[in-house]
Amino acid sequence: MADVLVGGGLALGLGAGAWFLRRRRLRARTVERLAEPFVEDEEPEQVTRPAGLKTAYGWVAYVALGALGLGLYAFANWPGIFCIALLLIGGVGVSLALTATELRRAVHLETQLTEAIDLIVGGLHAGAGTLDAMETAARESREPLRSHLRDVVGAIRLGERPSAAYEDLYHAIPLESFRLFCFTLAVHEETGGSLAPTLSMVARSVRDNVELRRRINSESMQAQGSVLGILAITYGIGIVTWKTHPERVESFVADDMGIKLLAAAMILQAAGLFWMSRMIKIRY
């Protein structure tokens, strides 16, 4: 009886393990297929136009910050640990500024996308074709979306496959809303059907996404303002103390332990700012 129970338990365990492995393999295959691009090309074409979100010369700020730190260390004889702390907090500040700029551009582009989709839907309801409706939307849209839509329309009129042109648009503006828009157009080119109702639902989804972004930004703005205000007050108190009692501040900074404590405080501030930026980052 015990052998039967052991054998049955072993068979049940092996069966459950095989079922779990098969389900895991199917799930991994499904995720891989969903992550594949629309166009079955060996290598996606590189877009010459800069991305619609990234700041074109954002690296200049990091280079200037690094040059400033090296200059203070090499020519002004500032302590190395203080220069490192200054570079850390400056780098986090530059990263936060660039991220905020990209978020504003993302919201701006998504808002323009909803307006363009409304124009496309209106053209489709009026009896125009998909390409003519997109051309009208490109003509009525504002920059920076206008140039991207014109590129798509021009590429299709020159003979490029529509799915490839839509893929280039998504690579140029790597947002989930644009991925949904491009995927909808690519599927319509393959299967046909009524496009206007589907695009209306896409526009509604993008509007909901923009509204969610704005609500999250408004809710987190108070916490961000409090943190930045505390940092500003800290440096303000330091400047006032230096103006009032310069000999005490200079003796504190001249001491090895004092400069280490100051550098540690700046490093902790940089870590706090980085942690705050990760906590309020939107993931979807």
ABEGO torsion letter per residue (X at the ends): XAAAAAAAAAAAAAAAAAAAAAAAAAAAAAAAAAABBABBBABBBBBABBBAABBAAAAAAAAAAAAAAAAAAAAAGBBAAAAAAAAAAAAAAAAAAAAAAAAAAAAAAAAAAAAAAAAAAAAAAAGBBAAAAAAAAAAABBOAAAAAAAAAAAAAAAGBBAAAAAAAAAAABBBAAAAAAAAAAAAAAAAEEBAAAAAAAAAAAAAAAAAAAAAAAAAAAAAAAAAAAAAAAAAAAAAAAAAABAAAAAAAAABAAAAAAAAAAAAAAAAAAAAAAAAABBBX
